[in-house]
């Protein structure tokens, strides 16, 4: 028998109420998966959301850097804004 360990894999301990664990086992069984795989999938989705947020933030900075000048005095008046809406 050969024992091996995958590099880059961390074991964690999570405490959940019995009912939550029971439901997780049912969901995992319905998917033909394991609770560990469900937790791993969920944690990976958190990482993907963080990456999406970082990407959006980078795009925002890029757009903001492209704006050469802006002045609060360039704004139209409230009356002009309402006149535009009526037309």
N, C-alpha and C positions, 0 to 999 in steps of 0.2 A: 504494500500500500504506500503510495506516494502522497505526501501532504504538500500543498503549495499555497502560497499566499499572493494575492494580486496586489501589485504595487498601485498606489494611488487610491486605495479604497480604505475608508475610515469607518470604524464601527462606532455607533452612538447608542446611548440608552435613552429611551423616551418613556415617560410615565404618562399613561392615559387611563381614564376610568374604564372599568370592565366593559361597560356597554359600548363605549367608543371602540375598544379593541375588537369586540364581538362583531360590530358592524363593519369594521375594516377588514376582518377576516372574511366576512360574507362577500363584500365587494371584490376583494382580491380573488376569491374562489370563482365568482361570476366572470371575472376577466381571465381566469386561468393563470393567475399571477400570485404573488406573495405580498404580505403586508410590507415587507422590506422594500419590494419593488415599487409599491404605491407611494411610500414615503420618499424614496429616492426620486421618483418621477415628480412629486410635488415640490421637493426641494430644488430640483433642476428647473422647474418652471419659475421659481422665485428668482433664480439666477438669470434666466432669460429676460424676465421683466426688468431686472436691474440693468441689463445690457441695453434693452430697448430705451429705458429712461436715459441712460448715459449717451446713447446715440442721438436721441432727440435733443438733449441738452447741448451736445456738440453742434448739431445743426442750428440750434437757436443762436449760439455764439457766433457761428459762421455768418448767419444772416445779419446779426447785430453788427458785426465787424464791417459788413458791406454797406451799412448806412453811413454815409459820409458826414451828413450834417442834419441836425434836427433842432428846431427851436420851438418852444412852447408858444411863441408869438405867431407861429405859422398856422395855428389852429383857427378854424372858422368860429364865428360867434354862435351862440345858442340859437339866435333868431335865424341866422343863415342855415343852420342845420335843419331847423323845423321847416323853413321855406323849401328846402330840397326835398324833404319827406312828403310835402303836399303835392309837389309837381308830379 
